[in-house]
Amino acid sequence: MHLSLPEAVYSELKEYANEMGVQITDLIRMMISDGLKKLREERAARMRKQQEETTKVLMEVLQRLEELQNRLEEYQAFVEGELYRLNKNMESLKKRVSKLEDMVDEHLIPVEPELVQP
């Protein structure tokens, strides 16, 4: 691989390489390696943060679903109780209507039809 670097950058790299006691190419390899390591760590950190945010949102959704399920179960129990109460009232009303019909039938005076001449 060939690099075209401005003279100032090359001089700075040469200075650092001399301080470290390595060749410029080795310094560039180390810098590339360090840069890639840093990029990988940043990517991993971003992914962790994204996963944490996703997990947080999913937990909130799960909590909301559990709340809705509880409310639905409460409402279902209420409706079932009301339905039971209405059925009992309906049975009671049917019995009362039946008694009233019997009472009306008992108090009716039977009328015999008769022929009327014009």
ZAMARLUM-753387 format. One record per residue (C-alpha): residue in three letters; x, y, z. Coordinates in steps of 0.001 Angstrom, whole numbers, always signed. Example, Ala and Ser with C-alpha at 12.3 -4.5 7.8 and 13.67 -1.06 7.14 Angstrom:
<nodes>
<node res="ala" x="+12300" y="-4500" z="+7800"/>
<node res="ser" x="+13670" y="-1060" z="+7140"/>
</nodes>
This chain:
<nodes>
<node res="met" x="+0" y="+0" z="+0"/>
<node res="his" x="+1305" y="+3421" z="-865"/>
<node res="leu" x="+503" y="+6594" z="+1018"/>
<node res="ser" x="+881" y="+10099" z="-222"/>
<node res="leu" x="+1377" y="+12345" z="+2789"/>
<node res="pro" x="+2146" y="+16031" z="+3060"/>
<node res="glu" x="+5719" y="+16689" z="+4151"/>
<node res="ala" x="+4609" y="+18132" z="+7541"/>
<node res="val" x="+2656" y="+14954" z="+8364"/>
<node res="tyr" x="+5556" y="+12756" z="+7263"/>
<node res="ser" x="+7968" y="+14762" z="+9419"/>
<node res="glu" x="+5708" y="+14470" z="+12433"/>
<node res="leu" x="+5353" y="+10722" z="+11908"/>
<node res="lys" x="+9131" y="+10377" z="+11547"/>
<node res="glu" x="+9646" y="+12303" z="+14791"/>
<node res="tyr" x="+7214" y="+10068" z="+16719"/>
<node res="ala" x="+8750" y="+6936" z="+15171"/>
<node res="asn" x="+12220" y="+8025" z="+16272"/>
<node res="glu" x="+10980" y="+8755" z="+19820"/>
<node res="met" x="+9452" y="+5282" z="+19978"/>
<node res="gly" x="+12426" y="+3596" z="+18322"/>
<node res="val" x="+10359" y="+2073" z="+15473"/>
<node res="gln" x="+10170" y="+2427" z="+11716"/>
<node res="ile" x="+7582" y="+4839" z="+10252"/>
<node res="thr" x="+5753" y="+1917" z="+8619"/>
<node res="asp" x="+5514" y="+153" z="+11993"/>
<node res="leu" x="+4206" y="+3354" z="+13584"/>
<node res="ile" x="+1587" y="+3671" z="+10840"/>
<node res="arg" x="+577" y="+14" z="+11362"/>
<node res="met" x="+234" y="+647" z="+15128"/>
<node res="met" x="-1786" y="+3804" z="+14514"/>
<node res="ile" x="-4071" y="+1994" z="+12063"/>
<node res="ser" x="-4439" y="-896" z="+14509"/>
<node res="asp" x="-5196" y="+1505" z="+17402"/>
<node res="gly" x="-7614" y="+3459" z="+15204"/>
<node res="leu" x="-9462" y="+286" z="+14173"/>
<node res="lys" x="-9580" y="-873" z="+17797"/>
<node res="lys" x="-11045" y="+2483" z="+18812"/>
<node res="leu" x="-13603" y="+2318" z="+15975"/>
<node res="arg" x="-14606" y="-1215" z="+17018"/>
<node res="glu" x="-14995" y="-102" z="+20640"/>
<node res="glu" x="-17089" y="+2896" z="+19586"/>
<node res="arg" x="-19254" y="+667" z="+17375"/>
<node res="ala" x="-19689" y="-1825" z="+20234"/>
<node res="ala" x="-20603" y="+1015" z="+22600"/>
<node res="arg" x="-23169" y="+2358" z="+20109"/>
<node res="met" x="-24643" y="-1104" z="+19683"/>
<node res="arg" x="-24814" y="-1616" z="+23467"/>
<node res="lys" x="-26512" y="+1748" z="+23877"/>
<node res="gln" x="-28959" y="+942" z="+21089"/>
<node res="gln" x="-29686" y="-2465" z="+22641"/>
<node res="glu" x="-30207" y="-857" z="+26060"/>
<node res="glu" x="-32614" y="+1681" z="+24557"/>
<node res="thr" x="-34452" y="-1070" z="+22679"/>
<node res="thr" x="-34653" y="-3165" z="+25845"/>
<node res="lys" x="-35961" y="-173" z="+27780"/>
<node res="val" x="-38667" y="+476" z="+25185"/>
<node res="leu" x="-39613" y="-3215" z="+25112"/>
<node res="met" x="-39837" y="-3300" z="+28912"/>
<node res="glu" x="-42108" y="-249" z="+28862"/>
<node res="val" x="-44291" y="-1914" z="+26210"/>
<node res="leu" x="-44385" y="-5121" z="+28257"/>
<node res="gln" x="-45356" y="-3190" z="+31388"/>
<node res="arg" x="-48111" y="-1351" z="+29494"/>
<node res="leu" x="-49396" y="-4642" z="+28076"/>
<node res="glu" x="-49503" y="-6157" z="+31567"/>
<node res="glu" x="-51428" y="-3112" z="+32822"/>
<node res="leu" x="-53878" y="-3434" z="+29930"/>
<node res="gln" x="-54254" y="-7151" z="+30573"/>
<node res="asn" x="-55026" y="-6473" z="+34253"/>
<node res="arg" x="-57567" y="-3809" z="+33314"/>
<node res="leu" x="-59144" y="-6170" z="+30783"/>
<node res="glu" x="-59397" y="-8938" z="+33368"/>
<node res="glu" x="-60975" y="-6519" z="+35860"/>
<node res="tyr" x="-63436" y="-5303" z="+33238"/>
<node res="gln" x="-64226" y="-8881" z="+32230"/>
<node res="ala" x="-64954" y="-9785" z="+35877"/>
<node res="phe" x="-67168" y="-6684" z="+36180"/>
<node res="val" x="-69086" y="-7534" z="+32993"/>
<node res="glu" x="-69529" y="-11153" z="+34073"/>
<node res="gly" x="-70850" y="-9966" z="+37441"/>
<node res="glu" x="-73261" y="-7555" z="+35772"/>
<node res="leu" x="-74405" y="-10278" z="+33379"/>
<node res="tyr" x="-75032" y="-12635" z="+36302"/>
<node res="arg" x="-76995" y="-9895" z="+38113"/>
<node res="leu" x="-79051" y="-9153" z="+34987"/>
<node res="asn" x="-79814" y="-12847" z="+34473"/>
<node res="lys" x="-81009" y="-13156" z="+38079"/>
<node res="asn" x="-83190" y="-10059" z="+37668"/>
<node res="met" x="-84586" y="-11455" z="+34418"/>
<node res="glu" x="-85440" y="-14761" z="+36101"/>
<node res="ser" x="-87135" y="-12868" z="+38925"/>
<node res="leu" x="-89114" y="-10760" z="+36453"/>
<node res="lys" x="-90200" y="-13869" z="+34532"/>
<node res="lys" x="-91468" y="-15428" z="+37757"/>
<node res="arg" x="-93377" y="-12253" z="+38682"/>
<node res="val" x="-94935" y="-12009" z="+35206"/>
<node res="ser" x="-95928" y="-15649" z="+35409"/>
<node res="lys" x="-97578" y="-15059" z="+38834"/>
<node res="leu" x="-99375" y="-11995" z="+37490"/>
<node res="glu" x="-100644" y="-13975" z="+34523"/>
<node res="asp" x="-101900" y="-16681" z="+36896"/>
<node res="met" x="-103617" y="-14050" z="+39064"/>
<node res="val" x="-105261" y="-12474" z="+36029"/>
<node res="asp" x="-106414" y="-15879" z="+34819"/>
<node res="glu" x="-107905" y="-16636" z="+38271"/>
<node res="his" x="-109836" y="-13359" z="+38414"/>
<node res="leu" x="-111220" y="-13411" z="+34932"/>
<node res="ile" x="-114913" y="-14037" z="+34767"/>
<node res="pro" x="-115596" y="-16396" z="+32014"/>
<node res="val" x="-118054" y="-14947" z="+29548"/>
<node res="glu" x="-120218" y="-17305" z="+27631"/>
<node res="pro" x="-120834" y="-16174" z="+24130"/>
<node res="glu" x="-124473" y="-15697" z="+23299"/>
<node res="leu" x="-126205" y="-15036" z="+20082"/>
<node res="val" x="-127929" y="-11732" z="+19746"/>
<node res="gln" x="-130814" y="-11391" z="+17325"/>
<node res="pro" x="-131029" y="-8220" z="+15323"/>
</nodes>
